[in-house]
Amino acid sequence: MSRIYDRVALIGLGLIAGSMAHAMRRADLAGEIVGTARSENTRRIAREIGLCDRVTETAAEAVEGADLVVLCVPIGAMDPVAREIAPHLKPGATVTDVGSVKRAVIDAVAPHLPDTVHFIPAHPLAGTEHSGPRSGFAELFDNRFTVLSPDETTDPDALARLRALWEGMGANVEEMEPDRHDLVLAVTSHAPHLIAYTMVGVADDLRRVTDSEVIRYSAAGFRDFTRIAASDPTMWRDVFLNNKDATLEILGRFTEELFALQRAIRTGDGDHLHDYFTRTRAIRRGIIEAGQDTDAPDFGRGAPKP
Amino acid sequence: MSRIYDRVALIGLGLIAGSMAHAMRRADLAGEIVGTARSENTRRIAREIGLCDRVTETAAEAVEGADLVVLCVPIGAMDPVAREIAPHLKPGATVTDVGSVKRAVIDAVAPHLPDTVHFIPAHPLAGTEHSGPRSGFAELFDNRFTVLSPDETTDPDALARLRALWEGMGANVEEMEPDRHDLVLAVTSHAPHLIAYTMVGVADDLRRVTDSEVIRYSAAGFRDFTRIAASDPTMWRDVFLNNKDATLEILGRFTEELFALQRAIRTGDGDHLHDYFTRTRAIRRGIIEAGQDTDAPDFGRGAPKP
């Protein structure tokens, strides 16, 4: 893979930015990788582990001379960061992001950018429950989807280069309109995360009643929810606040279905339950066939060591 | 490990019974393993793969001369199976089960058994999303908890032997009163399963709207729910119908919390969301420290192959 950008600036150095740094190096996609983070501790760790070629104190410094600027901050920080970097962007540079919501990021970022740069919103649909500068790894995007949300004014060459970068990092690249992205993600990500957080919160309350039993007996299903609910709190607060309508719409449908199933339990309607539980098996087969999950029992987790 | 029972009869040959057969053989815990299943196809497969030493056509035949009889059928089938086997049980034998609900199994089974046998309800808290006679494996119970629910009339020697069997199969054995078991499991297993089934059902409805997008972009959280929602429909129908009160109680609390979080999203109360999401991280640390889950990112699933 040949170099696609001479200098890439990563603003924010968490799981996604760190994984991008590793993935860009794996395929030699960038001449220089510059990074910055608001937290002094994050910058220190990034320097210590050599995450980037250079770590700057501010976002304004990081973007100087960069051909590609990637905003890897929580959605709530997109507006101030865009304001800060705008005067320092190199003409002809591409600005992109990795936010889990697209419409709100466009609204927060686009108005501040000069006409001399290309803004192409993006979202890699990949992650783990870990966060911070040490959590990244080069394989995170392999065979996962990255969504780009260009519009009719997007420069085709700038778009082709950004697509090539993501493909070079292992991703399958798709284009999607921002509002559709936000609805699909509300289903596949935002609502499931809120539900997992809720269930873990309920269990945490009950833990006081049941002592350590909730933890000891978590293998029966609950522990899967705790993995999702261990995700970064700031990132997820901002996702919900910025994809409010779609998330609430899906949660409304969820509650409706949940009430119907609760009523089936209460009235002893076994057929309704059985039909519902049979239908949901098919969707998992689709996901496995699409190469988006393993068919190994229990995700291939082995038995825990005593 | 020395032999604990001369002959063990497994009634029902799904994931748990199959794993018991493998685990008993691994440690040579049983002289002979006899099995049976209602479905002819299951019996045929069990014979084909040599799952048991002997496969009988009926439960009545299977229990003849057995020192231990393990009921591994869905909870709704416990009552008819108990009636069928009762006249054929060897005096002094132990009858146990592996059902996910304890009170309902006791009510369904105990009245039919003769005074000459020992009935000790049990529940191994282990499983995968796979089912059927081919899905079992010897390591399923390693370092997982198995709950026994004896009462004050239980014979201490019979209890000690059953405990030794489970320990010999790798499990940590705990005793718990049936109603408490049913409440704890409603939190750690039954409510999470119903919630996962519900979310997958909602996504399945939306799949018609969003074409294959729900499947392609499932890696963002949703696919974890689909694993749980791929569990055996008959088994889970019976769990919900037979642990009705505790499950509905936990779902009531869940809905209450979910509404509070939805209101926080609607009103933009970021502090409430952030506090909630921070609190839920701690419980996962507890689960990992208790050896009940892996700390590997994303359960250690690698990237899917293209």
Chai-1 contact restraints between the chains, C-beta under 6 A:
chainA,res_idxA,chainB,res_idxB,connection_type,confidence,min_distance_angstrom,max_distance_angstrom,comment,restraint_id
A,L125,B,Y217,contact,1.0,0.0,6.0,A-B,restraint_1
A,L125,B,A219,contact,1.0,0.0,6.0,A-B,restraint_2
A,L125,B,A220,contact,1.0,0.0,6.0,A-B,restraint_3
A,T128,B,P297,contact,1.0,0.0,6.0,A-B,restraint_4
A,T128,B,D298,contact,1.0,0.0,6.0,A-B,restraint_5
A,H130,B,P297,contact,1.0,0.0,6.0,A-B,restraint_6
A,E139,B,A303,contact,1.0,0.0,6.0,A-B,restraint_7
A,D142,B,A303,contact,1.0,0.0,6.0,A-B,restraint_8
A,N143,B,A303,contact,1.0,0.0,6.0,A-B,restraint_9
A,N143,B,P304,contact,1.0,0.0,6.0,A-B,restraint_10
A,N143,B,P306,contact,1.0,0.0,6.0,A-B,restraint_11
A,R144,B,A219,contact,1.0,0.0,6.0,A-B,restraint_12
A,F145,B,R216,contact,1.0,0.0,6.0,A-B,restraint_13
A,F145,B,Y217,contact,1.0,0.0,6.0,A-B,restraint_14
A,V184,B,T210,contact,1.0,0.0,6.0,A-B,restraint_15
A,V184,B,E213,contact,1.0,0.0,6.0,A-B,restraint_16
A,V184,B,Y217,contact,1.0,0.0,6.0,A-B,restraint_17
A,V187,B,A203,contact,1.0,0.0,6.0,A-B,restraint_18
A,V187,B,L206,contact,1.0,0.0,6.0,A-B,restraint_19
A,V187,B,V214,contact,1.0,0.0,6.0,A-B,restraint_20
A,T188,B,V214,contact,1.0,0.0,6.0,A-B,restraint_21
A,T188,B,Y217,contact,1.0,0.0,6.0,A-B,restraint_22
A,T188,B,S218,contact,1.0,0.0,6.0,A-B,restraint_23
A,T188,B,A220,contact,1.0,0.0,6.0,A-B,restraint_24
A,T188,B,F222,contact,1.0,0.0,6.0,A-B,restraint_25
A,S189,B,A220,contact,1.0,0.0,6.0,A-B,restraint_26
A,S189,B,G221,contact,1.0,0.0,6.0,A-B,restraint_27
A,P192,B,M199,contact,1.0,0.0,6.0,A-B,restraint_28
A,P192,B,G221,contact,1.0,0.0,6.0,A-B,restraint_29
A,P192,B,F222,contact,1.0,0.0,6.0,A-B,restraint_30
A,P192,B,F225,contact,1.0,0.0,6.0,A-B,restraint_31
A,H193,B,G221,contact,1.0,0.0,6.0,A-B,restraint_32
A,I195,B,I195,contact,1.0,0.0,6.0,A-B,restraint_33
A,I195,B,M199,contact,1.0,0.0,6.0,A-B,restraint_34
A,Y197,B,F277,contact,1.0,0.0,6.0,A-B,restraint_35
A,Y197,B,T280,contact,1.0,0.0,6.0,A-B,restraint_36
A,T198,B,E257,contact,1.0,0.0,6.0,A-B,restraint_37
A,T198,B,L258,contact,1.0,0.0,6.0,A-B,restraint_38
A,T198,B,L261,contact,1.0,0.0,6.0,A-B,restraint_39
A,M199,B,P192,contact,1.0,0.0,6.0,A-B,restraint_40
A,M199,B,I195,contact,1.0,0.0,6.0,A-B,restraint_41
A,V200,B,T280,contact,1.0,0.0,6.0,A-B,restraint_42
A,V200,B,I283,contact,1.0,0.0,6.0,A-B,restraint_43
A,G201,B,E257,contact,1.0,0.0,6.0,A-B,restraint_44
A,G201,B,Y276,contact,1.0,0.0,6.0,A-B,restraint_45
A,G201,B,T280,contact,1.0,0.0,6.0,A-B,restraint_46
A,V202,B,R253,contact,1.0,0.0,6.0,A-B,restraint_47
A,V202,B,F254,contact,1.0,0.0,6.0,A-B,restraint_48
A,V202,B,E257,contact,1.0,0.0,6.0,A-B,restraint_49
A,A203,B,V187,contact,1.0,0.0,6.0,A-B,restraint_50
A,D204,B,I283,contact,1.0,0.0,6.0,A-B,restraint_51
A,L206,B,V187,contact,1.0,0.0,6.0,A-B,restraint_52
A,T210,B,V184,contact,1.0,0.0,6.0,A-B,restraint_53
A,E213,B,V184,contact,1.0,0.0,6.0,A-B,restraint_54
A,V214,B,V187,contact,1.0,0.0,6.0,A-B,restraint_55
A,V214,B,T188,contact,1.0,0.0,6.0,A-B,restraint_56
A,I215,B,G286,contact,1.0,0.0,6.0,A-B,restraint_57
A,I215,B,I287,contact,1.0,0.0,6.0,A-B,restraint_58
A,I215,B,A290,contact,1.0,0.0,6.0,A-B,restraint_59
A,R216,B,F145,contact,1.0,0.0,6.0,A-B,restraint_60
A,Y217,B,L125,contact,1.0,0.0,6.0,A-B,restraint_61
A,Y217,B,F145,contact,1.0,0.0,6.0,A-B,restraint_62
A,Y217,B,V184,contact,1.0,0.0,6.0,A-B,restraint_63
A,Y217,B,T188,contact,1.0,0.0,6.0,A-B,restraint_64
A,S218,B,T188,contact,1.0,0.0,6.0,A-B,restraint_65
A,S218,B,I287,contact,1.0,0.0,6.0,A-B,restraint_66
A,S218,B,Q292,contact,1.0,0.0,6.0,A-B,restraint_67
A,A219,B,L125,contact,1.0,0.0,6.0,A-B,restraint_68
A,A219,B,R144,contact,1.0,0.0,6.0,A-B,restraint_69
A,A219,B,Q292,contact,1.0,0.0,6.0,A-B,restraint_70
A,A220,B,L125,contact,1.0,0.0,6.0,A-B,restraint_71
A,A220,B,T188,contact,1.0,0.0,6.0,A-B,restraint_72
A,A220,B,S189,contact,1.0,0.0,6.0,A-B,restraint_73
A,G221,B,S189,contact,1.0,0.0,6.0,A-B,restraint_74
A,G221,B,P192,contact,1.0,0.0,6.0,A-B,restraint_75
A,G221,B,H193,contact,1.0,0.0,6.0,A-B,restraint_76
A,G221,B,I228,contact,1.0,0.0,6.0,A-B,restraint_77
A,F222,B,T188,contact,1.0,0.0,6.0,A-B,restraint_78
A,F222,B,P192,contact,1.0,0.0,6.0,A-B,restraint_79
A,R223,B,I287,contact,1.0,0.0,6.0,A-B,restraint_80
A,R223,B,D293,contact,1.0,0.0,6.0,A-B,restraint_81
A,D224,B,D224,contact,1.0,0.0,6.0,A-B,restraint_82
A,F225,B,P192,contact,1.0,0.0,6.0,A-B,restraint_83
A,T226,B,I283,contact,1.0,0.0,6.0,A-B,restraint_84
A,T226,B,R284,contact,1.0,0.0,6.0,A-B,restraint_85
A,T226,B,I287,contact,1.0,0.0,6.0,A-B,restraint_86
A,I228,B,G221,contact,1.0,0.0,6.0,A-B,restraint_87
A,A229,B,T280,contact,1.0,0.0,6.0,A-B,restraint_88
A,A230,B,R281,contact,1.0,0.0,6.0,A-B,restraint_89
A,A230,B,R284,contact,1.0,0.0,6.0,A-B,restraint_90
A,P233,B,H274,contact,1.0,0.0,6.0,A-B,restraint_91
A,P233,B,F277,contact,1.0,0.0,6.0,A-B,restraint_92
A,P233,B,T278,contact,1.0,0.0,6.0,A-B,restraint_93
A,W236,B,F277,contact,1.0,0.0,6.0,A-B,restraint_94
A,R237,B,G270,contact,1.0,0.0,6.0,A-B,restraint_95
A,R237,B,L273,contact,1.0,0.0,6.0,A-B,restraint_96
A,R237,B,H274,contact,1.0,0.0,6.0,A-B,restraint_97
A,F240,B,I265,contact,1.0,0.0,6.0,A-B,restraint_98
A,F240,B,L273,contact,1.0,0.0,6.0,A-B,restraint_99
A,L241,B,G268,contact,1.0,0.0,6.0,A-B,restraint_100
A,L241,B,G270,contact,1.0,0.0,6.0,A-B,restraint_101
A,K244,B,I265,contact,1.0,0.0,6.0,A-B,restraint_102
A,L251,B,Q262,contact,1.0,0.0,6.0,A-B,restraint_103
A,R253,B,V202,contact,1.0,0.0,6.0,A-B,restraint_104
A,F254,B,V202,contact,1.0,0.0,6.0,A-B,restraint_105
A,E257,B,T198,contact,1.0,0.0,6.0,A-B,restraint_106
A,E257,B,G201,contact,1.0,0.0,6.0,A-B,restraint_107
A,E257,B,V202,contact,1.0,0.0,6.0,A-B,restraint_108
A,L258,B,T198,contact,1.0,0.0,6.0,A-B,restraint_109
A,L261,B,T198,contact,1.0,0.0,6.0,A-B,restraint_110
A,Q262,B,L251,contact,1.0,0.0,6.0,A-B,restraint_111
A,I265,B,F240,contact,1.0,0.0,6.0,A-B,restraint_112
A,I265,B,K244,contact,1.0,0.0,6.0,A-B,restraint_113
A,G268,B,L241,contact,1.0,0.0,6.0,A-B,restraint_114
A,G270,B,R237,contact,1.0,0.0,6.0,A-B,restraint_115
A,G270,B,L241,contact,1.0,0.0,6.0,A-B,restraint_116
A,L273,B,R237,contact,1.0,0.0,6.0,A-B,restraint_117
A,L273,B,F240,contact,1.0,0.0,6.0,A-B,restraint_118
A,H274,B,P233,contact,1.0,0.0,6.0,A-B,restraint_119
A,H274,B,R237,contact,1.0,0.0,6.0,A-B,restraint_120
A,Y276,B,G201,contact,1.0,0.0,6.0,A-B,restraint_121
A,F277,B,Y197,contact,1.0,0.0,6.0,A-B,restraint_122
A,F277,B,P233,contact,1.0,0.0,6.0,A-B,restraint_123
A,F277,B,W236,contact,1.0,0.0,6.0,A-B,restraint_124
A,T278,B,P233,contact,1.0,0.0,6.0,A-B,restraint_125
A,T280,B,Y197,contact,1.0,0.0,6.0,A-B,restraint_126
A,T280,B,V200,contact,1.0,0.0,6.0,A-B,restraint_127
A,T280,B,G201,contact,1.0,0.0,6.0,A-B,restraint_128
A,T280,B,A229,contact,1.0,0.0,6.0,A-B,restraint_129
A,R281,B,A230,contact,1.0,0.0,6.0,A-B,restraint_130
A,I283,B,V200,contact,1.0,0.0,6.0,A-B,restraint_131
A,I283,B,D204,contact,1.0,0.0,6.0,A-B,restraint_132
A,I283,B,T226,contact,1.0,0.0,6.0,A-B,restraint_133
A,R284,B,T226,contact,1.0,0.0,6.0,A-B,restraint_134
A,R284,B,A230,contact,1.0,0.0,6.0,A-B,restraint_135
A,G286,B,I215,contact,1.0,0.0,6.0,A-B,restraint_136
A,I287,B,I215,contact,1.0,0.0,6.0,A-B,restraint_137
A,I287,B,S218,contact,1.0,0.0,6.0,A-B,restraint_138
A,I287,B,R223,contact,1.0,0.0,6.0,A-B,restraint_139
A,I287,B,T226,contact,1.0,0.0,6.0,A-B,restraint_140
A,A290,B,I215,contact,1.0,0.0,6.0,A-B,restraint_141
A,G291,B,P304,contact,1.0,0.0,6.0,A-B,restraint_142
A,Q292,B,S218,contact,1.0,0.0,6.0,A-B,restraint_143
A,Q292,B,A219,contact,1.0,0.0,6.0,A-B,restraint_144
A,Q292,B,P304,contact,1.0,0.0,6.0,A-B,restraint_145
A,D293,B,R223,contact,1.0,0.0,6.0,A-B,restraint_146
A,T294,B,R301,contact,1.0,0.0,6.0,A-B,restraint_147
A,P297,B,T128,contact,1.0,0.0,6.0,A-B,restraint_148
A,P297,B,H130,contact,1.0,0.0,6.0,A-B,restraint_149
A,D298,B,T128,contact,1.0,0.0,6.0,A-B,restraint_150
A,F299,B,F299,contact,1.0,0.0,6.0,A-B,restraint_151
A,F299,B,R301,contact,1.0,0.0,6.0,A-B,restraint_152
A,R301,B,T294,contact,1.0,0.0,6.0,A-B,restraint_153
A,R301,B,F299,contact,1.0,0.0,6.0,A-B,restraint_154
A,A303,B,E139,contact,1.0,0.0,6.0,A-B,restraint_155
A,A303,B,D142,contact,1.0,0.0,6.0,A-B,restraint_156
A,A303,B,N143,contact,1.0,0.0,6.0,A-B,restraint_157
A,P304,B,N143,contact,1.0,0.0,6.0,A-B,restraint_158
A,P304,B,G291,contact,1.0,0.0,6.0,A-B,restraint_159
A,P306,B,N143,contact,1.0,0.0,6.0,A-B,restraint_160
